[in-house]
Amino acid sequence: MYLVRLIYASKATDRVTQEDIQQIVASAKANNSRSELSGLLCFNRKFFLQVLEGSRSAVNATYRHIMKDPRHTDVMLISYDEISKREFEQWHMGYVPEAGINSEISLRYSGHRDFDPFEMKGESCLGMMLELRKTVPVV
């Protein structure tokens, strides 16, 4: 089995609520567990940034499903790479809320204080996600 890592960004619609985010994370945990996927989701009320790791077929199927979700728009694939090991295996879906994405981290990886993954390179998105994973409890 080939392992892949996919990173995408998208823009939240105005209708996304905190309850929606809780439902997204809970649903992702359950579905990703069944599909043997791991990952991390960041959300700041404007943008989503997510990394998924697993088999090529499971990652691709999940990404196709994500692209159809009406709670976000402008889904953009940032990177898609074959990998030799997972970096986010601690979670079927970890979550970093807006409070976890501070201006120092954003500035370090994007050159801007405000988090906007559309202004970041794939390598920077991965670096930021690797740093943010240190702040997420393993559940």
C-alpha positions in Angstrom: 0.0 0.0 0.0 1.2 3.5 -0.9 0.8 6.2 1.7 0.0 9.7 0.6 -0.3 13.0 2.2 -2.8 15.6 0.9 -3.1 19.2 2.1 -5.9 21.4 1.0 -7.3 24.8 1.9 -10.8 26.2 1.4 -12.9 29.2 2.4 -15.7 28.8 4.9 -19.1 30.0 3.9 -20.8 32.6 6.1 -23.2 30.0 7.4 -20.6 27.8 9.2 -21.3 27.6 12.9 -19.4 26.2 15.8 -21.8 23.3 15.8 -20.9 22.6 12.2 -17.2 22.5 13.1 -18.0 20.1 16.0 -20.0 17.9 13.6 -17.2 18.0 10.9 -14.6 16.9 13.4 -16.8 14.2 14.9 -17.8 12.8 11.5 -14.2 13.0 10.2 -12.9 11.0 13.3 -15.5 8.3 12.7 -15.1 8.1 8.9 -11.3 8.4 9.0 -11.1 5.6 11.6 -13.0 3.3 9.2 -10.8 4.3 6.3 -7.5 4.2 8.3 -6.9 7.9 7.7 -5.1 10.3 9.9 -5.0 14.0 9.8 -5.3 17.5 11.3 -7.8 20.3 10.6 -7.2 24.0 11.3 -10.1 26.5 11.1 -10.1 30.3 11.9 -13.7 31.2 10.9 -12.5 32.2 7.4 -10.3 29.4 6.2 -10.0 25.6 6.5 -6.5 24.0 6.2 -6.5 20.2 6.4 -3.9 17.5 6.0 -5.0 13.9 5.3 -2.7 10.8 5.4 -3.4 7.2 4.4 -3.8 5.0 1.4 -4.1 6.7 -2.0 -7.6 5.3 -2.6 -8.9 6.3 0.9 -7.4 9.8 0.7 -8.7 10.4 -2.8 -12.2 9.2 -1.9 -12.3 11.4 1.2 -11.0 14.4 -0.7 -13.7 13.9 -3.4 -16.3 13.9 -0.6 -14.8 17.0 1.0 -15.0 18.9 -2.2 -18.8 18.5 -2.3 -19.4 19.9 1.2 -21.5 23.1 0.9 -20.0 24.5 4.1 -17.0 25.7 2.2 -16.0 27.0 -1.2 -12.8 27.5 -3.4 -11.3 24.1 -2.3 -7.7 24.3 -3.4 -5.3 21.3 -3.4 -2.0 22.6 -1.9 0.1 19.5 -2.0 -0.2 15.8 -2.7 2.8 13.6 -2.1 3.7 9.9 -1.6 5.2 9.5 1.9 7.1 6.8 3.7 5.5 7.4 7.1 2.7 9.3 8.7 3.3 12.5 10.6 -0.3 12.8 12.1 -0.9 9.2 13.1 -2.0 10.3 16.6 -5.4 11.4 15.3 -8.0 10.2 12.9 -8.8 13.9 12.9 -7.0 16.3 15.2 -8.4 19.9 15.4 -6.7 23.2 15.9 -9.2 26.0 16.5 -8.7 29.7 15.7 -7.1 30.3 19.1 -4.3 27.8 18.3 -3.3 29.7 15.1 -1.6 32.7 16.6 0.0 35.6 14.6 3.6 34.5 15.4 3.0 31.0 13.9 1.3 32.5 10.9 4.1 35.1 10.4 6.7 32.4 10.7 5.2 30.2 7.9 3.5 32.8 5.7 5.0 36.2 6.1 1.6 37.5 7.2 0.2 37.8 10.7 -3.2 36.8 9.6 -3.7 33.2 8.8 -4.5 32.7 5.1 -3.5 29.3 3.6 -4.1 30.6 0.1 -1.0 32.8 0.5 1.2 29.9 1.7 3.4 27.4 -0.2 2.7 23.7 0.4 6.0 23.3 2.3 5.0 26.1 4.6 1.5 24.6 5.2 3.1 21.3 6.2 5.6 23.0 8.5 2.9 25.0 10.2 0.8 21.9 10.6 3.7 20.0 12.1 4.3 22.7 14.6 0.6 23.0 15.4 0.3 19.2 16.1 2.3 19.8 19.2 -0.6 21.7 20.7 -3.3 19.2 19.9 -4.2 16.6 22.6 -4.0 13.0 21.6 -7.5 11.5 22.2 
